Amino acid sequence: MTEAQLRMTGRWRWRLSTSAGQLARAEEKQRELARLYLEFADFRRLAASQLPEQTRRHSRRR
């Protein structure tokens, strides 16, 4: 086998391994958590921009 064939076979075998599957699921979970966090941060930013000025000043003191 050539070096390129060995690398390709190694990648193929890794992709089918239990560890690769676990890492792929963990990565997907982290991506989903990051997406939710960014959506929540955007929601908070939009909600804060719609509050009256006096309420915004009061909420910053906390």
Secondary structure, 3 states (H helix, E strand, C coil): CCHHHHHHHHHHHHHHCHHHHHHHHHHHHHHHHHHHHHHHHHHHHHHHHCCCHHHHHHHHCC
